Amino acid sequence: MTRITELARLTGASVDEIRYLESKGFIKPSRVRLTSRKVRQYGDADARRVEAIVKYRRQGFTWDAAFQKAMKEIENPTLL
């Protein structure tokens, strides 16, 4: 499990992009309480999803189209 800043570093997405993906419902982090506040925790599946969405977004697709293409890629990965 990683936090939002680490996920941004790993995937090449900005923290704002990750928050946007969360607001759209494309990713659903768990929330963990640390002393006086809750922090987002992301798993490996979230990282793969963010990475794929951002890849298509950088190619010029809209957020919704990038999400659809990313989900197809994740569900049916092509053999290299």
Secondary structure as UniProt FT lines:
FT   HELIX           4..11
FT   HELIX           15..23
FT   TURN            24..25
FT   STRAND          30..34
FT   TURN            35..36
FT   STRAND          37..42
FT   HELIX           44..58
FT   TURN            59..60
FT   HELIX           63..75
//
